[in-house]
């Protein structure tokens, strides 16, 4: 199988990043002399070639200009920042007919490694999953979406911190925000999303619940090195990630 043809990568890079307290788009902040989004794109093109789609929104032209200096990728514009589900939806029309699997990455997770993503995709394909979620175990899971399992051992849902029960908050297996989807399932479920939440946004995590109700096969791959999936939301996070890359 030629992954470069059958796999597309969508990178979410449209957000404002207001907690960074900076005029600069979050994904344009530097880690080890390179913008965060460039680290992610660099990883993506190694496994999907030209089949990389970057969703831009806030400071779209600046982000596009930065990326096109170094990479040949496609861009999708999220005109209103209506959540991760809406962001992915904006990139779907440009996915080629030959694409069978879609890997979704975050533009603010600069330490992710090619080997981790290759393993995730391989597990997704080998097990014939419709969705495969990349998870990790962390001691202090506060703020993360928890991976909730059924008694049968199958994944039930991703429960966001704000909606989690006291028992669910004790779960240490968390969502990294990185997923591999079977393309047709993704397209179908994205169209079924509704902004039924406090933010009135379209959550990509709701795709999992939609697939669950249709009894689709959902897998979880747990990675041991949680540092790779550390997201950057604040300047403190940026310092932490910078120290890890050195």
C-alpha positions as CSV (number, residue, x, y, z in Angstrom):
1,X,0.0,0.0,0.0
2,X,1.3,3.4,-0.9
3,X,0.4,5.6,2.1
4,X,1.3,8.8,0.2
5,X,-1.8,8.2,-2.1
6,X,-4.3,6.6,0.3
7,X,-3.6,8.8,3.3
8,X,-4.4,12.5,3.7
9,X,-3.4,14.6,6.7
10,X,-5.4,17.5,7.9
11,X,-3.6,19.9,10.3
12,X,-5.7,22.3,12.4
13,X,-4.0,25.7,12.5
14,X,-6.9,28.2,12.4
15,X,-7.2,29.1,16.1
16,X,-6.4,32.4,17.7
17,X,-4.6,31.1,20.8
18,X,-5.9,33.9,23.1
19,X,-4.2,32.4,26.1
20,X,-0.8,33.1,24.6
21,X,-1.4,36.8,25.2
22,X,0.3,37.6,21.9
23,X,-0.7,39.4,18.7
24,X,0.9,36.6,16.8
25,X,-1.1,33.5,15.7
26,X,-0.4,30.7,18.1
27,X,1.0,28.3,15.6
28,X,3.6,30.9,14.4
29,X,5.4,30.9,17.8
30,X,8.9,29.5,17.5
31,X,10.1,26.3,19.0
32,X,13.8,25.7,18.5
33,X,14.0,28.4,15.8
34,X,11.1,26.9,13.8
35,X,7.4,27.8,14.0
36,X,5.2,25.2,15.7
37,X,3.1,24.6,12.6
38,X,6.3,24.0,10.6
39,X,7.3,21.2,13.0
40,X,3.9,19.5,12.5
41,X,3.9,20.0,8.7
42,X,7.4,18.6,8.4
43,X,6.2,15.5,10.2
44,X,3.1,15.2,8.1
45,X,4.8,15.4,4.7
46,X,7.1,12.6,5.6
47,X,4.1,10.2,5.7
48,X,1.6,11.8,3.3
49,X,3.8,13.6,0.7
50,X,1.8,16.4,-1.0
51,X,-1.5,15.1,0.5
52,X,-1.3,17.5,3.4
53,X,-4.1,20.0,4.1
54,X,-3.6,22.9,6.5
55,X,-6.7,24.5,7.9
56,X,-6.1,28.2,8.4
57,X,-8.3,31.0,9.8
58,X,-6.8,33.5,12.3
59,X,-4.0,35.4,10.5
60,X,-4.5,33.1,7.6
61,X,-2.2,34.9,5.1
62,X,0.6,35.0,7.6
63,X,0.3,31.3,8.4
64,X,0.1,30.4,4.7
65,X,3.1,32.6,3.9
66,X,5.2,30.9,6.6
67,X,4.3,27.3,5.5
68,X,4.7,27.9,1.8
69,X,8.3,29.0,2.3
70,X,9.2,25.4,3.1
71,X,6.4,23.0,2.0
72,X,4.1,22.2,-0.9
73,X,0.8,21.7,0.9
74,X,-2.9,22.5,0.3
75,X,-4.8,25.1,2.4
76,X,-8.4,25.2,3.5
77,X,-9.9,28.4,5.0
78,X,-12.1,28.2,8.0
79,X,-14.1,31.4,7.6
80,X,-15.6,31.3,11.1
81,X,-13.9,29.7,14.0
82,X,-16.7,27.3,14.8
83,X,-14.7,24.4,16.4
84,X,-12.6,21.5,15.4
85,X,-15.4,19.6,13.6
86,X,-16.0,22.7,11.4
87,X,-12.3,23.1,10.7
88,X,-12.0,19.5,9.5
89,X,-15.1,19.9,7.4
90,X,-13.6,22.9,5.6
91,X,-10.7,20.6,4.3
92,X,-12.9,17.7,3.1
93,X,-13.8,19.0,-0.4
94,X,-10.1,19.0,-1.4
95,X,-9.5,15.4,-0.4
96,X,-8.6,13.3,-3.5
97,X,-10.8,10.4,-4.7
98,X,-7.9,8.0,-4.0
99,X,-7.8,9.0,-0.3
100,X,-9.1,6.2,2.0
101,X,-7.8,7.4,5.4
102,X,-7.5,10.8,7.0
103,X,-5.1,11.6,9.8
104,X,-6.0,14.8,11.9
105,X,-3.2,16.6,13.6
106,X,-3.0,19.8,15.7
107,X,-0.8,22.7,14.6
108,X,0.2,23.5,18.2
109,X,1.6,20.0,19.0
110,X,5.2,20.5,17.7
111,X,6.9,17.5,19.3
112,X,4.9,14.8,17.6
113,X,7.1,12.2,15.8
114,X,6.8,10.6,12.4
115,X,7.3,7.1,13.9
116,X,4.3,7.6,16.3
117,X,2.0,8.7,13.4
118,X,3.1,5.8,11.2
119,X,2.3,3.4,14.0
120,X,-1.1,4.9,14.6
121,X,-2.0,4.7,10.9
122,X,-0.6,1.1,10.7
123,X,-2.8,0.0,13.6
124,X,-5.8,1.8,12.1
125,X,-5.4,-0.1,8.8
126,X,-4.4,-3.5,10.3
127,X,-7.4,-3.6,12.6
128,X,-9.9,-2.3,10.0
129,X,-10.9,0.5,12.3
130,X,-13.3,3.3,11.2
131,X,-11.7,5.6,13.8
132,X,-8.5,5.2,15.7
133,X,-7.8,7.6,18.6
134,X,-4.3,8.4,19.8
135,X,-4.3,8.4,23.6
136,X,-1.8,8.7,26.4
137,X,-1.7,8.1,30.2
138,X,-0.9,11.1,32.4
139,X,-0.7,11.4,36.2
140,X,-2.6,14.7,36.3
141,X,-5.2,14.6,33.6
142,X,-7.0,17.8,34.6
143,X,-8.1,19.8,31.5
144,X,-7.9,16.8,29.1
145,X,-10.7,14.9,27.5
146,X,-10.9,11.4,29.1
147,X,-11.1,8.2,27.2
148,X,-14.1,6.3,28.6
149,X,-14.4,2.6,27.9
150,X,-17.4,0.3,28.1
151,X,-17.3,-2.8,30.4
152,X,-16.6,-4.8,27.2
153,X,-13.3,-3.0,26.8
154,X,-14.5,-1.1,23.8
155,X,-14.2,2.7,23.7
156,X,-17.4,4.5,24.6
157,X,-16.6,8.1,24.2
158,X,-14.3,11.1,24.8
159,X,-15.6,13.0,27.8
160,X,-14.5,16.6,28.0
161,X,-13.4,17.8,31.5
162,X,-16.4,20.2,31.8
163,X,-18.9,17.3,31.2
164,X,-17.1,14.6,33.1
165,X,-18.5,12.9,36.3
166,X,-16.3,12.6,39.4
167,X,-15.5,9.0,38.5
168,X,-14.7,9.9,34.9
169,X,-12.3,12.7,36.1
170,X,-10.2,10.0,37.8
171,X,-9.5,8.4,34.4
172,X,-5.8,9.0,33.5
173,X,-6.1,7.9,29.8
174,X,-6.6,11.1,27.8
175,X,-7.3,12.2,24.3
176,X,-4.3,13.7,22.5
177,X,-6.5,15.4,19.7
178,X,-4.8,13.2,17.1
179,X,-7.0,10.7,15.1
180,X,-7.1,8.5,12.1
181,X,-10.4,8.2,10.3
182,X,-11.8,6.1,7.5
183,X,-12.7,8.9,5.0
184,X,-16.3,8.0,4.2
185,X,-17.2,7.6,7.8
186,X,-15.6,10.9,8.6
187,X,-17.5,12.7,5.8
188,X,-20.8,11.1,6.9
189,X,-20.3,11.9,10.6
190,X,-19.1,15.4,10.1
191,X,-22.3,16.2,8.3
192,X,-24.3,14.9,11.3
193,X,-22.5,17.2,13.9
194,X,-24.5,19.7,15.9
195,X,-23.3,22.5,18.0
196,X,-25.1,21.3,21.1
197,X,-22.6,22.5,23.7
198,X,-21.8,25.6,25.8
199,X,-19.4,26.9,23.1
200,X,-22.0,26.4,20.3
201,X,-19.1,24.8,18.3
202,X,-18.9,21.7,16.2
203,X,-16.6,19.3,18.1
204,X,-14.6,16.7,16.2
205,X,-14.8,14.5,19.3
206,X,-18.6,14.1,18.7
207,X,-17.8,12.2,15.5
208,X,-16.7,9.3,17.8
209,X,-20.1,9.3,19.6
210,X,-21.9,9.3,16.2
211,X,-19.8,6.4,15.0
212,X,-20.4,4.6,18.3
213,X,-24.2,4.8,17.8
214,X,-23.7,3.3,14.4
215,X,-21.7,0.5,16.0
216,X,-18.6,1.3,13.9
217,X,-15.2,-0.1,15.0
218,X,-13.3,2.4,17.0
219,X,-9.7,1.7,18.2
220,X,-7.4,3.3,20.8
221,X,-3.6,3.4,20.4
222,X,-1.9,4.5,23.7
223,X,1.5,6.0,23.4
224,X,3.9,5.9,26.3
225,X,5.8,9.2,25.7
226,X,3.1,11.8,26.5
227,X,5.7,14.6,25.9
228,X,5.2,14.2,22.2
229,X,1.6,15.2,22.4
230,X,2.0,18.2,24.6
231,X,-0.1,21.0,23.2
232,X,0.9,24.7,23.6
233,X,-1.8,27.0,24.9
234,X,0.3,29.4,27.0
235,X,3.7,31.0,27.0
236,X,4.6,28.6,29.9
237,X,3.7,25.7,27.7
238,X,5.9,27.1,25.0
239,X,8.9,27.2,27.4
240,X,8.2,23.6,28.5
241,X,8.1,22.3,24.9
242,X,11.2,24.3,24.1
243,X,13.1,22.6,27.0
244,X,12.0,19.2,25.8
245,X,13.2,19.6,22.2
246,X,16.7,20.6,23.2
